[in-house]
Amino acid sequence: MRQRPSGLPPLHHDVVVVGGGPAGLQSARFLAERGLSVALLEEHPRVGFPQHCTGLVSLEGLAKHILVSDRRVAVNKVRGACFVGPHGVRLLVERSKPVAAVVDRPLLEQLLFEEVARKAEVILGARVQPELLGTGRPVVVATGVSGLARSRGGYVLPALQYDYLLSQSCGCDHVYVFLGSQFSRGLFAWAVPLSEKVYRVGLASKGNVLLRLESLLKRLHSLTGCAKPERRLAVYGGAVYTGGMLDRLVRGNMILVGDAAGQTKPTTGGGLVYLSVAARELAEAVSAGELGLYERAVRRELGAEMSVQLLLRRFLNSLDDKALERLMLQVKKLGLEELASKEGSMDRQAVLALKAALSLPFRSPSLVLNLLPKLLQSLLVA
Ligand SMILES: Cc1cc2nc3c(=O)[nH]c(=O)nc-3n(C[C@H](O)[C@H](O)[C@H](O)COP(=O)(O)OP(=O)(O)OC[C@H]3O[C@@H](n4cnc5c(N)ncnc54)[C@H](O)[C@@H]3O)c2cc1C
């Protein structure tokens, strides 16, 4: 006989949400807004901690999907990104106005928590196995990335990041993305300005993240032209997932959402916008009493976009440093930097990626011939 988790009060709610990260909080929020009675269970004694996220989200995603309007949440805004290649080539993709915010992730979760706690029952310090909660009602599984390690381990990358005080103000309003094997195998390294004098510098990679990050910090000044990192203010660890959405999001009465469902961008590992999109669809489906609607709606919203991003991720992962640098040089030469600056979107990358890919055979046939085997390989693995 299955046992109930010990120490839990009886749960007579319409829906139980397991996990009080952003996916669980957004799901509970949207479910309660639709008039359902909700219990949310979180293993930690408070939400938002331990922190692991960089907190970079598009302004559009924040306003349209995350739906938290408190101005304190955005600690900084940036206009674009500078991509630094393995041997130094730089691509600058930026707009004249800010396109992204660095959000204070603990504050974001605290605000969501306060809203949820007004409408739903929240039980903190309760670690439960979702399968043990019975089959009588929907159980939302929002337990994060850990469940993916067994099935999609190759795409779960350990991550490490530091907040650093710089020796002088930098005044930079874009993020840096460092590509190449010395920074990361499987993703990239980043430096994100939290203020004029504080940067969040981190990376996710196969292999030793500590050694890579320490080596990046030594070179940060020469790579960015910003002041030198002077004092470490904070350390965060975590795991980033880039392997695409899981094949089945609904399993009996259990509904997966957020990292637990693989709902992160395969190109960057960012999850906050997509999990908010998914949480809203989840609430619609549960309130309609038809869980299958969730699976269909979320694939309609995110499926094609994420498939193209996954192809791109596999393709990028297959390139060695020389090929990556060459590709970046060609992108620069062909003016695709300007195209990305004009039409690029943090959350909808597929259209631009396809547009750029389709223009390459006409504009740089030799590059395409060179990269074709890698591209075909990425398609075949997919
Ligand atoms: C280094 C790093 C940087 C990132 N940067 C960005 C970024 O800049 N922008 C962006 O959009 N995304 C970013 N992400 C991704 C983003 O953090 C995740 O997509 C997001 O946190 C997923 O939310 P979640 O609620 O699904 O999972 P989590 O945030 O992991 O929350 C899961 C919650 O469930 C709880 N839990 C787990 N198991 C149980 C259980 N059995 N019982 C009860 N509670 C349980 C956990 O304690 C946790 O609170 C980053 C991730 C990392 C690691």
The ligand as an SDF file (V2000), in Angstrom:
LIG
                    3D

 53 58  0  0  0  0  0  0  0  0999 V2000
   22.9760   29.3290  -13.1200 C   0  0  0  0  0  0  0  0  0  0  0  0
   21.5960   29.4970  -13.6800 C   0  0  0  0  0  0  0  0  0  0  0  0
   21.2760   30.6630  -14.3340 C   0  0  0  0  0  0  0  0  0  0  0  0
   20.0030   30.8320  -14.8870 C   0  0  0  0  0  0  0  0  0  0  0  0
   19.7180   32.0100  -15.4950 N   0  0  0  0  0  0  0  0  0  0  0  0
   18.4840   32.2160  -16.0000 C   0  0  0  0  0  0  0  0  0  0  0  0
   18.1570   33.4650  -16.5770 C   0  0  0  0  0  0  0  0  0  0  0  0
   18.9860   34.3790  -16.6270 O   0  0  0  0  0  0  0  0  0  0  0  0
   16.9040   33.6310  -17.0870 N   0  0  0  0  0  0  0  0  0  0  0  0
   15.9660   32.6340  -17.0420 C   0  0  0  0  0  0  0  0  0  0  0  0
   14.8480   32.8270  -17.5370 O   0  0  0  0  0  0  0  0  0  0  0  0
   16.2560   31.4350  -16.4880 N   0  0  0  0  0  0  0  0  0  0  0  0
   17.4810   31.2060  -15.9590 C   0  0  0  0  0  0  0  0  0  0  0  0
   17.7820   30.0090  -15.3780 N   0  0  0  0  0  0  0  0  0  0  0  0
   16.7690   28.9400  -15.3950 C   0  0  0  0  0  0  0  0  0  0  0  0
   15.7310   29.1580  -14.3120 C   0  0  0  0  0  0  0  0  0  0  0  0
   16.3700   29.3910  -13.0850 O   0  0  0  0  0  0  0  0  0  0  0  0
   14.8580   27.8990  -14.2330 C   0  0  0  0  0  0  0  0  0  0  0  0
   14.3030   27.6490  -15.4980 O   0  0  0  0  0  0  0  0  0  0  0  0
   13.7470   28.0770  -13.1950 C   0  0  0  0  0  0  0  0  0  0  0  0
   14.2770   28.2270  -11.9070 O   0  0  0  0  0  0  0  0  0  0  0  0
   12.8530   26.8460  -13.2130 C   0  0  0  0  0  0  0  0  0  0  0  0
   11.8660   27.0020  -12.2300 O   0  0  0  0  0  0  0  0  0  0  0  0
   11.1720   25.7110  -11.6010 P   0  0  0  0  0  0  0  0  0  0  0  0
   10.1720   26.2200  -10.6430 O   0  0  0  0  0  0  0  0  0  0  0  0
   10.7750   24.7880  -12.6800 O   0  0  0  0  0  0  0  0  0  0  0  0
   12.3530   24.9630  -10.8200 O   0  0  0  0  0  0  0  0  0  0  0  0
   13.1540   25.4580   -9.5470 P   0  0  0  0  0  0  0  0  0  0  0  0
   13.4320   26.8950   -9.6080 O   0  0  0  0  0  0  0  0  0  0  0  0
   14.3080   24.5240   -9.4210 O   0  0  0  0  0  0  0  0  0  0  0  0
   12.1470   25.2020   -8.3470 O   0  0  0  0  0  0  0  0  0  0  0  0
   11.7820   23.8990   -7.9610 C   0  0  0  0  0  0  0  0  0  0  0  0
   11.3100   23.9720   -6.5140 C   0  0  0  0  0  0  0  0  0  0  0  0
   10.7520   22.7260   -6.1380 O   0  0  0  0  0  0  0  0  0  0  0  0
   11.2210   22.3890   -4.8450 C   0  0  0  0  0  0  0  0  0  0  0  0
   11.1670   20.9310   -4.7520 N   0  0  0  0  0  0  0  0  0  0  0  0
   11.8890   20.0430   -5.4850 C   0  0  0  0  0  0  0  0  0  0  0  0
   11.5290   18.7830   -5.1650 N   0  0  0  0  0  0  0  0  0  0  0  0
   10.5570   18.8890   -4.2140 C   0  0  0  0  0  0  0  0  0  0  0  0
    9.7860   17.9370   -3.5050 C   0  0  0  0  0  0  0  0  0  0  0  0
    9.9270   16.6250   -3.7130 N   0  0  0  0  0  0  0  0  0  0  0  0
    8.8740   18.3760   -2.6010 N   0  0  0  0  0  0  0  0  0  0  0  0
    8.7150   19.7170   -2.3840 C   0  0  0  0  0  0  0  0  0  0  0  0
    9.4240   20.6650   -3.0300 N   0  0  0  0  0  0  0  0  0  0  0  0
   10.3240   20.2540   -3.9440 C   0  0  0  0  0  0  0  0  0  0  0  0
   12.6320   22.9620   -4.8000 C   0  0  0  0  0  0  0  0  0  0  0  0
   13.0530   23.1750   -3.4740 O   0  0  0  0  0  0  0  0  0  0  0  0
   12.4460   24.2670   -5.5470 C   0  0  0  0  0  0  0  0  0  0  0  0
   12.0590   25.3080   -4.6840 O   0  0  0  0  0  0  0  0  0  0  0  0
   19.0370   29.8010  -14.7960 C   0  0  0  0  0  0  0  0  0  0  0  0
   19.3570   28.6160  -14.1270 C   0  0  0  0  0  0  0  0  0  0  0  0
   20.6160   28.4720  -13.5580 C   0  0  0  0  0  0  0  0  0  0  0  0
   20.9530   27.2060  -12.8310 C   0  0  0  0  0  0  0  0  0  0  0  0
  1  2  1  0
  2  3  1  0
  2 52  2  0
  3  4  2  0
  4  5  1  0
  4 50  1  0
  5  6  2  0
  6  7  1  0
  6 13  1  0
  7  8  2  0
  7  9  1  0
  9 10  1  0
 10 11  2  0
 10 12  1  0
 12 13  2  0
 13 14  1  0
 14 15  1  0
 14 50  1  0
 15 16  1  0
 16 17  1  0
 16 18  1  0
 18 19  1  0
 18 20  1  0
 20 21  1  0
 20 22  1  0
 22 23  1  0
 23 24  1  0
 24 25  2  0
 24 26  1  0
 24 27  1  0
 27 28  1  0
 28 29  2  0
 28 30  1  0
 28 31  1  0
 31 32  1  0
 32 33  1  0
 33 34  1  0
 33 48  1  0
 34 35  1  0
 35 36  1  0
 35 46  1  0
 36 37  1  0
 36 45  1  0
 37 38  2  0
 38 39  1  0
 39 40  1  0
 39 45  2  0
 40 41  1  0
 40 42  2  0
 42 43  1  0
 43 44  2  0
 44 45  1  0
 46 47  1  0
 46 48  1  0
 48 49  1  0
 50 51  2  0
 51 52  1  0
 52 53  1  0
M  END
$$$$
